[in-house]
Amino acid sequence: LDAFQALRLLSTRGHYSIDIIIGWYMAVNVSNYAGRLGRYYSRGTTFHDIMPTNAEEAFETVTGVADMR
């Protein structure tokens, strides 16, 4: 199906061939490494370990501001 989409885009001048080649390269190579990196860093943790425990901790995580008392 993706090959037909690429052929349609090239035939209707929706994209240039370099766009499709670079898009394919990024999808195959970069996303593969990103997935492996994510699996590497997520070993040994659960969803509950990552989630903040209260509203203040969630706010500090999102904003990057911590209350230093």
C-alpha positions as CSV (number, residue, x, y, z in Angstrom):
1,L,0.0,0.0,0.0
2,D,2.9,2.4,0.8
3,A,4.4,1.8,-2.6
4,F,1.2,2.8,-4.3
5,Q,1.0,5.9,-2.2
6,A,4.6,6.8,-3.2
7,L,3.8,6.2,-6.8
8,R,0.7,8.3,-6.6
9,L,2.5,11.2,-5.0
10,L,5.3,11.1,-7.7
11,S,2.9,10.9,-10.6
12,T,0.7,13.8,-9.4
13,R,3.8,15.9,-8.5
14,G,2.6,16.0,-4.9
15,H,6.2,15.4,-3.8
16,Y,9.6,15.2,-5.4
17,S,11.4,11.9,-5.4
18,I,14.0,13.2,-2.9
19,D,11.2,13.9,-0.3
20,I,10.0,10.3,-0.6
21,I,13.6,8.9,-0.4
22,I,14.4,11.0,2.7
23,G,11.0,10.1,4.3
24,W,11.6,6.4,3.7
25,Y,15.2,6.7,5.2
26,M,14.0,8.5,8.3
27,A,11.1,6.1,8.8
28,V,13.3,3.0,8.5
29,N,16.5,4.0,10.1
30,V,15.8,6.8,12.6
31,S,12.6,5.4,14.1
32,N,14.2,2.0,14.5
33,Y,17.0,3.4,16.6
34,A,14.6,5.6,18.6
35,G,12.4,2.6,19.4
36,R,15.5,0.6,20.6
37,L,16.6,3.6,22.7
38,G,13.2,3.9,24.3
39,R,13.1,0.2,25.1
40,Y,16.7,0.4,26.6
41,Y,15.8,3.2,28.9
42,S,12.4,1.8,29.9
43,R,13.8,-1.5,31.2
44,G,13.1,-2.2,34.8
45,T,10.5,0.5,35.3
46,T,6.7,0.4,35.4
47,F,4.1,2.9,34.4
48,H,3.4,3.6,38.1
49,D,7.1,4.4,38.8
50,I,7.1,7.1,36.1
51,M,3.8,8.8,37.0
52,P,3.8,11.6,39.6
53,T,2.3,10.8,42.9
54,N,0.4,14.1,43.5
55,A,-0.6,17.3,41.7
56,E,2.4,19.3,43.0
57,E,4.9,16.8,41.7
58,A,3.1,16.7,38.3
59,F,3.2,20.5,38.0
60,E,6.9,20.6,38.9
61,T,7.6,17.9,36.3
62,V,5.7,19.6,33.5
63,T,7.0,23.2,34.2
64,G,10.5,22.2,35.3
65,V,10.1,24.5,38.4
66,A,10.6,22.9,41.8
67,D,9.7,24.4,45.2
68,M,13.0,24.5,47.2
69,R,12.2,24.8,50.9
